[in-house]
Amino acid sequence: MVEIDAMTSSGTRLLERASQLDALRAQLLDAAAGHGSLTLVLGESGVGKTSLVRALAEELPTGSRLLWGACDSLSTPRPLGPLHDIAFETRGDLLAALANERPRYECFTGLVAELQAPRPPTLVIIEDVHWADEATRDLLVFLGRRVARTRAAVVVTSRDDELDRSHPLTATFGRLATLGGVSRLRLDRLGPASVAALAAKVGAGLDATELFEVTEGNPFFVTEVVAAGSVHGVPVSVRDAVLARAAPLSAAARQVLDAVSLAPAGAVPIDVVLTVASVSADVLDECVTAGMLRISGSTVSFRHELARRAIEDAMPPALARAAQLRLLAELERRGADPASLAHHAERAGDIERTARYAVVAGDAASRAGAHRSAAQQYERALAAGALGPEDAARTWECLARESSTFGDDVRALAASDKARLAWQRLDRPDDEGRVMANRARVLWDMAHGAEAHEAVREAIRHFDNRPDSRDKAVALMSGAVLLMLADESEEAVALGRQAARLATDYGDNWTLVRSLNAVGSSLWLLAPDEAEEPLLRARRLAEEMGDDIAVSGALINLGSGAGDVRRYAQADRWLRAARDWCADRDLDRNNGYATAWLARLSFEHADWPTALTIAEQVKDDPAITTRIVALTVIGRARVRIGRDDADEPLNEAWRLAESSGDLQRLSGAAAGRAESAWIHGHPERIPALVRDTYELALLRSQPWAIGELGYWLWRAGELELLPSGAAEPFAAHVRGELSSAAALWNELDCPYEAAAALADGHEAADLLRALEVFDRLGAAPAADALLARMRAVGSAVVPRRPSRRTAANPGGLTVRELEVARLLGEGLTDAELGARLHISVKTAGHHVSAILAKLGVASRREVAAALTAAEDGEPRARR
């Protein structure tokens, strides 16, 4: 049986919505107890989403706060429209932050602070997010990740019948689905019984069966037909039903409906409507009495967007344009949002005002982080055809920048070409050179490495013999960044320092931060002790500017650069700082890259279970660079533990890296494929897999890439010794100084490589030590190969391999945690652990906490006994 009626405390009668209303009431009760939530209310247009949330708002307990925001059905919505609506109600710091265009993170955290304040619970309603701009979608995820710590029940409504895989909201909902405190409610159409109950209201003339068949139970459609009270059969569309309901109204009332229908931004000020329609207030009352419009405070709106669209679509074009011009003039007088002005100017056919307001709206959207909306506004301005040559050139350039920001590189490239041609025609060489430099970065983002490097060199040549300028600084900075990414470190440092000097002279901190980033990142390979200073300066400047993305870039380059030269303690510190910074600000793209790099650190420390767990989280990341690192880690870890599915991620990583042509993308994948060939008994394949990348490493003078790739060529019989530029641990191994190589690897906390060095020796003790390490790490292929070698040479002692059960680490401890646990038996403090293992005191403390939890003990003193019990296979109850 279906429960037909759901009564609210105010007497509102809903049909077939009792369970959904009860669920939302429960969320409000949880919010009052300090457990916030976010609920997505989904359903097709007209299914009753607004009716449900209005019913909830009507019964809000006394003292509770209601905040209501909505997205606009403008052709290009205003950025952060719902947040502005909410801030207008809260006033205070949130409104000031938005008005002063403070950084987006500050505005978002301002909302969370409002909802965390110790006051009665807050009901937040955000309607129609299927029209949300990019910044608003980001706000939903930001809020969803933090809502559980607030005293708010956030209810978000959206259509779901128009959301296919390509719709940007689909990805937003996917991200929300993984968060605690986020739930979904779906509203279905009404059943025959409910439709019959509504049909009975108007008596004879409406056949309930026919009504249900035509409307298919869509509540809005049913309500419109019932309200029209047709005795001439059921209208066959929502439009027909709405127009039938409006037909009995006076001509003046129809003018009011027409005026309100022109404003898709929701509620319209009553005096604006009366001015545009040129009628008195009593005519508005006629529309409200007829149930077509509703008044809320000083504004008026249609009861549903479907009704508004039906009325708007029925207006004759000439009449609509004239009304749009009157509405536009009134909105201009009131200083309305530029996105609204651009929309109405376009509908009125005023190309000059369309272009002017669209550019202003695009600039505002860009500052708010709504980059898709910004691009749409710039396209609208250009399509109007009313911009002057210089304004058109700048707008093409803005379109390229915004398109690149949200990943539409094809459109960015096309817009860059248009911008360059426009500046050429204006004989503006500095502006043209700036576009050329930015275009090179787009090519790099598309993984067209060779084209990108040629393009940026062309941009730099373009400025030869030209006087210094801000645009020249931009071009030099772009060159430094791309050369840094390609590991052409000396040239990158030289260009970056030149760019930084020019940026300082012209007060261009945006360019200065990125120039310093390129310099510091490149110094990791040239002079690692000097690398941190420019990167830390870039971080400080970026923080002062409120440029959260640039801060995250500096932190990531501090971490990944240190990791590249095996300064693991620094790498771990900065990468975790980067991940924390990005997580707080929902900078998912950079967070993914930092996460992938942390997986790489775990791999190089032979903690392969952790490496695989972390890398799996980001292997499908939208950013190609993140996917390359993650897939390389997954493939290499699988090779070392003997899984037979290692080649697929390695080959995919190589495919992605190959198109970039950059050594830092290529070297790991090349080494992994070589190791897989070696493990599977195909050394003859190794030269073809690594030779070209090895030659590139020599060209770039990259010690660690030379060492690792040269090591595999030595394994394949292609090299006798490594060149002088190779990293010493690899070089010592190839020279046959195996104990020295093992010691160097152990100093770096790379036990697998240390064991591999010992395994190439002839001393029985070294071979046994290597075998013990391989077994402890779970490196079955290496252990099997070593055992086979020991048997082949007739080693006096060939130990039995431990069973899988005894080979597995006790208590589920990682390799590093097992090492720490054994040292705890010696009574070492965190500081002493850090000194012994060459890790930070904080990292040592993290390991100790994880060990206590996994072994189910409360103190360090209990670890030794618990470890012994776990190694003996005795179960222990977890606390």
N, C-alpha and C positions, 0 to 999 in steps of 0.2 A: 504494500500500500504506500502511496505517496502522500506525505503531509502537505496539504494544499496551502494552508494559511500559516503565516509567521507574523505575529503581532509585535510591534515595537512598543516600548514604554510610552511613547507619545501617541499611540493608536494607529500608526502607519501599518497598512496591511500589505504584506508581500506574499507572493505565490511561489511555492516550491523553493524557498530560500531559507528555511528554518535552520538547517545544519550549518550553512555558510555563515549566517548571522551569529549563531552560537559560537562558532569557531573564532570569529572576530571579537566577540565579547570576552572570550577566554584570553585572547591576546592582550586586551586592555587590562584585565585583572593581573596578568603576569607583569605587565609594564608597571602597574602600581606597586608591585613587589620588587621592582628593580631589575626585571628580566625583560629587556626590550626585544622586539621582533620586527621583521619585515615580511609582509604577506603580499604576494602577487595575486591579484584578482583578475582572472583571464576569461575571455569569452568573445564571441563575435559581436559585431556592432549591433546595438539594439537589444542585447540580451539582458540588460538590467544592472550593469556594473555600477553606474552612477546612482541608481535607486538604492542599491544595497548599501553603499557607503554613506549616502545621505541618511538612510534610516539609522545607521550606526551613529552618525554624528548627532542626530536628533535626541538620542537617549544618553548622550555623554553625561556622566555624573557631574554634579555641581562642583565647581572648583577645578575641574580638569580643563586642560587647554586644547583648543582645536587650531591646527595650522593646515591651511589648504593651498595647494599649488596645482597648476595645470600646464600641460604642454599645449602649444598652439598648432592649429591646422593650417598655419601659414605655409606657403609654398616652400619657404626656407625659414624654419623657426628661429625665434630669438634665443640666443645662448643662455643657458641656465634659467630659462623662464620660470620653472617652479620654485627655484631657490630665491629668485627675486620676489615672487609672490609671498613666500614664507617670510623672508626678511622684512617685507613691508609690514607684516603683522608683529614680528618680534622686536623690530627696531634695534637700537643699541649697536653693539659691536659688529654683528653680522651685517646689518644694513650699511654701516660705515665701510666695512671691508669691501663690499660689492660696489658701493658708490665710488670708492677711491681706487677701484680696479687693483686691489691687492692680489698677491699670488693665489692661484686657485687652491693650493693646499691650505692657506690661511682661511679662505672662505669655507671650504669643506669642513675643516676642524672647528670653525665657528659654529656651524650647524650642529655638529656632534656635541659641542660644549653646551649649547642651548638645551639639548635633549638629555644631557647628563645632570643638569642642575637639580639640586634637591628641592623639588616642588611637586605638586600633584602630577599624575601622569599626563602625557601629551598624546593626542591622536593626530598623526600626520597623514594627510591624504594627498597623494600625488596622482593626478588623473591623466589618462590618455598618453602614456609614455611611448606608444607606437609612433608618436610624432616627435619624440625626444631628439634633441641635438646630441652631438658627440659628447659634449661636456656634461650634459645631464645624465647620459648613460654612464659616464665615469662616476658621477656623483652617486648613482644608485649602488654601484659596486662598492665604492668607498663607504657608504652608509651601511650597506649590508654586512661588511666585514667588521663593523664596530657597533652595530645596533644592539647586540646582546648586552652591552655594558651601559645602556641608556635606560631611561624611564619613559620610553616611547613605544607606541604601537604604530608602525608605519605601514600604511595600506596603499599599494600601488596598483592602478588599474591599467589594463592594456587589452587591445584587441589581439587575438591570436590566430584569427582566420586568414590574416594577410601576411603572416610571418613565415617566409620560406628560409632556406638555408643561407641565402645571400643577404637577407635583411640584417642590418647591424645589430638589431635588438636581440636576434637569436643568439649571438655570441654573448651578449650581456646576460641574458637569462641563463646561459650555460655556466657562466662564471658564478652567478648567484646560487645556482643549484648545489654547489659544493659547500656552501657556507652554513654553519650552524646558526639557528635563529631565523632562517629564511624558509618560508613555506609557500605553497601554491593553493589557490582555490579556483576551481573552474566552474563557471556558470553555464548550464545547459539550457536549451530551449524549454518552453513549457509543454507539458503533456496535454492530451485531449481533455482531461477533466478540468484542468485550470482554464483552458481556452473556453470550454463550455460555460464555466462559471462567469467569465467575463462577458460572454455573448448574451447570457441571460439578463444582464443589466439593461439592455436596450429593448427587450421584448421581441415581438414579432418582427420579421424582416431579415434577421441575421441567422443563417443556418450554421450551427456550431461545427458540424462536420465539414462544411465547405470552408468556413473560416479557418479551421485548423489545416486543411489541405493546402489552401493558398498561402497562408502565413508561415506554415511549418512550425508554428509555435514560437516564433520570434516575438518576445514580449512587446517591444516597441511597435512593431507592425500591427500586432493584435490590438494594442491600446489605441493606436490612431484610427483603425477601422471602427472599433467600438465607439470611440469619441465622436467620429463623424456620423455614426448612427445611420448608415446607408440602408435604404430599403430597396435599392436597385441592384443588389448583388454586392459581392465583396470585391473591392479594388484589387487589381492584379499586381500592384507594386507598392512599395513604401511611398514613392513619389506621388502616385495617384491618391493614396490615402491621406497624405499631408495636404495636398492641394484640395481634396474634397473637404477636409476639415476647415481650410481657410476660405473656401468659396463664399460662405454666407457673410463674411465680414464686410464692412464698409470699404469704400475706395481709400479713405484716409488710413484706415487700419492696415490695409494692404501696403500702403506706403511705409508704415512703421515696420511691418514685417520685412519689406525689402531693405530698409536701412539697416536693421539688425543683422540681416543675412549677409551683409557685405563685410562684416567684421568677424573673421574666423578665429580671432584671438580669445574667444570666450565671451565673458561679460563685457558689456559696453556701457559707459556712463549714460544715464538717462538723458541728460541735457544734450549730449552729442546726438543721440538718436532723434530727439525732438527737433534739433536744429537742421539735421540732414533731411528729415522727412517733412519739415515745415508744417508741423501739426501741434496741437495742444495736448496737455497731459491726459485729458479724458479719453483721447483716442488710444493712448497706450493702455489705459484701463480696459478698454474693449478687448484688446489682444490677450491680456492677462486673464480676464474672465472667460474667454473662449478656450483657455488652456494651451494657447500656442506659445506664450512667453511666460517667464517667471522673473520676479523682481527680487533682488537680494541687496539690501542697503540702497546705495545710490546707483546701482547698475542693473541692467536688464539683459537677459539672454534667452535663447531657445531652450526648450526642455531637453532637446537632444540634437547632436550634430547632424544626424540624418535629416531632421526636419529643416535645419538651417540650409543644408545643401539643396534640399528639394525646392525651397523657396528661391534661393539664389539662382539655381539652374533655370528656373521658369521665367526669370526677368528678361525682357527684350534687351539685346546688346546695347543699343543706343541709350536706353533708359539706365542700364547698369553703369555705363561709362560716366554718364552725367552725375549719377549718385556717388560714384567712386570719387570723382573730382571734388564734390562738396565734402565728402567724408575726409578726403586727404587734406583739404584746406583746414578743416576743423582740428584734425590730429596734429598738423603742423603748428597751429596756433597754441596747442597744448604741449608741444615739445615731446611728442610720442617717440617710442623706441624706433631707431632707424630701420630695423628689420620690418616693422609694421609699415613704415612709410614707403619703403621700397616695394613691398607687396602691393599696396594700394596704388602707388604710382604706376606700376606695371599693369595692374588691372584697368586703370584709367587710360592707358595708352600714352602716358606722358613720359617719353623716352629720356628727356633730359633729367627730370627728377628721379626717374628709375635709376639711371646710371649714378647720379650723385649720391643718393641714399644707399644704394647697394654697396658702393665702395666703403662708405662710413660703416655700414653694418658688417661688411666683411672684416674690416679692421677690428671692430669690437669683438666679433666672434673669434678672431685669431687670438686676441689678448686673453679671452676667456678659455682658450683651449678647445673651442668647438671648431676644429679645423675643417671638417667636412662642410659644415654650414658656411664657414668663411669662403671655401672654394666655390660653393654654389652661389654665394653673393657676388663674388668676383666674376663668375661666368655670366650672371644676370647683367652686371654692369657692362661687360664687353658685348653681350648679345644686343643690348639696347642700341649700340652703335652711335652713342652721343658723346663719348669721351674724346677729349682732344688728344693729339698724338703723344704728348708726354704722359698724360694720365693713363692712356691706354698701355703704353710701354710699362709703366709701373704696375698696372693692374695685371698684366700678363705675368710679370715677375712675381707678384704676390700669389697668383694662382699656382705658379710652379712651386713656390715654397710650401704653400698649404697642402697641395696634392702630394708632395714628397713626404710631408710630415705624417700623413695618415696612410702612406704606402701605395698610393696610386702613381707609380713611377712612370707609367706610359703617358699619362696625362701631364705629369710634371715635365717630362722630356719635351713633349709637344709645346707646352706653354713656354718653356725656356727658349726654344727655337724662335717662337713668335716674339718674345721679349728681346732677344738678341737682334733680330731683324729690325724691330721697331727702334731700338737705340742706334743701330747702324744708320737708319734713314734720318735720324735726328742729329747725326754726326756727334755722338756722345761716347767717345771711346772708353772712358773710365767706367761708365755704366755698362757698356757692352762687355768689358773685361770681367766685371763683377758677375754678370750672368754666366759667362763662360766658366768661371771657377765654380759657381754653384751647380751648374749643369754637370760638371765632372763628378761631383759627389752623388748626384742622382744615378749616373752610370755605375758608380761603385756599388750603390745600394742594390742595383739590378744584377750585381755579380758580373758586370762586364769590366773586369779589372784592367785589361790592356787598353781598352777604349778610354776608361776613366783616367788612367795615368797620362795618356797622350793628350786628352782634353785639358787636364790641369796644366800640363807643360805648355800647351798652346796658350792658355790664359796667362801664365807667367811671362812667356815671350811677348804677349800682347802689351805688357806694361814695361818692357825694356825701353829705356830712353824716355820714359814718361816721368813727369814730376811725381813726387810722393803724394799720396792721397789716401783717404779712408778706403776707397774701393781697391786700391793697390794692396792695402793691408789685408783685405778680405781674400783677394786672390792668393797672396803669399800664404795666408793661414790655411786656405783650402789645399794648397800644394803640400804644405807641411803635414797636414792631417793624412792625406792619401799616401804620402811617402812613409809616414810613421806606420800606417797600416800595412804597407808593403815591406816593412823592416829595412827600408833604405834610410838608416838612422842618421848618418852624418849629414846628408843633405836635408833631412827633415829638421834636424836641430838648427842648421844654418838658416833655413827659410823661416822656421818658427820664431827664432830670435829676431829676425828682421821684421817679421809681421808684428811681433809683440812691441818692438820699438815704435813702429808706425802707429799701432793701435793706441799706445800710450800717448803719443804726440797728439792724436786726434780725439782723445777722450772716449775711445770706443771700447768699453769694457767687454762687450759681447765677443768681439774679435780677440781681445786680449786673453780672455779666459780660455778660448779654444786654442790659441797659439801656445799658451803655457802648457796646456794639456798635451799638445803634440811634442813639445820640447821634452817635458818630463817623461813621457812614455818612451821616447826614443833613447833617452839617457840610460834607461835600464840596461840596454845592451852595450852602451859605450862607456858609461861611468856610473855604475849603479849606486854608488854612495852619494851621487849628486842628483839622483832622479826625484827624490821625494820633495825637495824644496820647491821647484816650479809647480808640481802637482798640488801641493798644499796651498801654495799661493792662489792657484786657480780655484781651489775649493773655497777659500776664504772670500775671494771676490764674487764667486757665484752665489754664495750664501748672502752676501751683502746686497746683491742684485735681486735676490728672490728667485734665482734661476735653478729650480730644483733638479732639472734634468742635467744641467751642467755640473752640479754638485755630484750627482750620482756618477757621471762620466769620470770625474776626477777620482772618486773613490774606487771605481772599477779599474781604472788604469793604474792606480797605486797597487791594487791587489793582483791583477793579471800580469802586470809588468814584473812585480816581484816573483810571481809564480814562474814566469818564463825563464828567470835566471836562478830558479830553485832557492829563493829566499823564502822558505815556506812559512816561517812565523809571521813575517810581514804580510805575506800574501793572505794568510788566513785571517789576520786581524782586519785588513782593509776590505777584503771581500765580504766578511760578515758585517762590517760597518755599512758597506754599500747595500747589502741585502736588507738590513734593518731600515736604512734611509728610504729605499725604494718601496718596501712594504708599508711603511707609515704613510707614504704619499701615493700609493697605488701606481707606481711607475713600473708596470708589469714587464715592459720590454727589457729595461735594464736589469730588473730583478731576475729575469730569466737568464740573462748572460752571467750575472754574478753567481747564480745558482749552478749553472753549468760548470763554471770555473771551480767552484767548491767541490763538485763531483770529480773534476780532474785532479785536484789536490788529494782527495781520498784515494783515487786510483794510483797515483804516483807513490803514495804511502802504503800501497798494497792492502788497503782496506776496501776490497772489491765489493762486498755486499753493500756497504754504505754508498760507494761510488755508483753502483747500479741503481740503488733506490733513488738517489738524488737525480741522476741523469734521466731516469725514466720520467720524472716530473716535467721535464722541459724538452724532451726529444721531439715533440710536435710543435714547439714554439713557432710563432709566425716569423721571428727573426732568423734569417739564414745563418748568421754567425753563431747564434746560440745553438741551433740544430747541429751545426758542424761539430762544435765542442762536445755536445751531449752524445751524439751518435758515435763519435770517435771513442769516447770513454766507454760506452756500452759495448762496442765491438772489441776493444782491447781487453776489457775485463773478462768478457766471455772467452776470448782466446786463452787467457791465462788460467782460467778455471776449467777449461776443457769442454765448453759447450759447443755444440755443432751448429749454432745459429749466429756465429760471430761475423761471417763475411757480409751478410746483408746490410747491417748498419755501417760497417766500414766502407763498403762500396758506395752506399748512399752519401756518406760523409765526403768521400773522395769526389763524387760527382758534383756535389755542391761546391766543394772547395776549388775544384779544377777551373771552374768558370771565373773565379775571382782572380786567379793567378798570384795570390798573396801567400808568401811563405808561411806565415803564422797559421793560416787555414790548412795548408797542404801538408805540413811536416808530420803532424800527429797521425793523420789518416794514412799517409804513405808508410810510416813506421809500423802502424798497426797491421796493414796489409802484408808487409814484409814478415812481421812476426808470425802472422797466421800461416804464410807459406812455409816458413821454417818449421813451425810446430807440426804441420801436416806433411812434412817430408818432401817439400818441393823447393829446395834452395835455388834451383836453376831459374825460378820465376822472380827471385828477389831483384836482380839488377834492373829489369824492365819496370818494376814497381816503384823503385826509389831513385834511379839514376838522375832523372831530370830535376827532381826536387833537391837532391844532394847538390847538383851543380848550382841551383838557385841559392842554396844555403851558403855555398862557397862565395858566390857573387855578393851576397848580403853580409858576409862575415858574421854569421850567427853561430856562436860556439856550440850551443846545445843541439841545434838542428844538424850542424856538421857532425857532431859526435854521434848522435843517435843514428842518423841515416848512414854515416860512414861505417858504424859498427855493423849494420846489417849487410852492407856491401863486403865488409871483411868476412862476415860469416859465410857469404856466398862465394868467397874466393876471389873477389874483384879487387880488393885492396890488401896490401901487406901491413901498412901502418896508416894512421890517421894524420892529416896535416896539422901543422902547428896551431892552427886556430881552433881545434876541437876541444870541447869541454874535457877537463882532465880525468874525471872518473871513467869515461869511455876510452880515452886515449891510453890510460894506464892498463885497462883491461886488454886492449888490442896489443899493447907492448908486451903482454905476458906478466905484468906486475900485478898479479891477481890479489894478493893480500892487501896491497896498497889500494887497489881499486875497491875492494870490499870495504876497507876502512873508510874511504871517501864516501861511498854510498851509505854506509851506516851513519856517518856524521849528518847526512842529509835526511836520515830516517826513510830510506828507500830499501827495505829488506829484500825485496825480490831481486833487484839488480845486484845487491851485495852477494846474495846466494848464487846468482848466475855466474858471478866472477869466481867464486870459490869452486863451483861445479866444473869449471874448465881446468882445474888444477889436477895434481896427481897425489897429493898428500891425503891419506885415508881420513885423517881427522877433519880436514877441510871438506872432503866429500860428504862425510857424515853430517857435519854442521849444515852444509847446503841442503842436504836431503831433509833434515829436521825442519829447516825454515820453509822449504817448499811444502812439506806436509802440513805444517802449522798454518800456512797461508791458504791452503786448499788449491795449490798450483799443481794439479794432477799431471798435466802434460809434461811439465818440467821435471817433476819427481820421477815419472815413468822413464823419461829419457835418461836421467841420471842413473837410475837403477840398471837400466839396460847397458849403459856404458860400464858401470862398475862390474857387472857380470862378464861383459865382453873382455875386459882387461884382467879378469881373474882376481878381483879385489878380495883380500883375505876376509873382510867382513862385509857381507851384504845383508843388511837388516831386512826383516819382514816389514812390509808396509802396514801401517795402522789401518784398522777397519774404518769405514765411513763414520761409525758412531764415535770412535775415540779420536778420529782426526778432526771432527767438528769441534769448534771452540765451545767450552762449557758455558752454560748459562746464556748462550746467544751473544756472548761478548764479541766485539770486533777484535781484529788483530791488535790494534793499539790499546784497546781497553784490557785485553788479556795481559799485555806487557805491563800496563800500569798496575793491574791487580796483583801481579806477582811482586812488584816493587813495594806495594803497600805492606806486604808481609815483612818488609825490612823496616817498617815504621817511618817511611819517608813522608815529609810534609809536601804540600802542593809546590812550594818554592823549590824544594829539593828534587821533586819529580820533574819540574820544568827544567832545572839545570841538567839533570841526568839525561833527559830525552830531547833537549833542545827545543822545547815548546814553551809557550807563555804560561805563567802561573794561572791565568784565567782558564786557558784551555785544559790545563791539568785538573783544575777544579771541576770543569764540565765532565771530564772523563770519570772522575771519582763519583760524581753524582749519578752518572749513568750506570756505573758498576754496582753501586749500592742498590739501585732500583732493579737491575736485572737479576742480581743474586738474591734479592729479597732480604737484605740485612739493613740494620739501622745505623751501624757505625763501621768505621774503617777497621777496627780491631777484629770484627767478625768476618772480614773478607777472606782471610787465609783459610779458615775452616770451611766456609761456604764454597770456596773455589775447589778445595780438595774433595768435598762431597759431590760437587757437580762433575768433577773429572772422573770420580768413581761411579757416576751414574745414579747417585742417590737423589731422589726427589726432595725438594725443599719448598715448603709453603711460602708463597709470596705474601708480604705484609701489605 
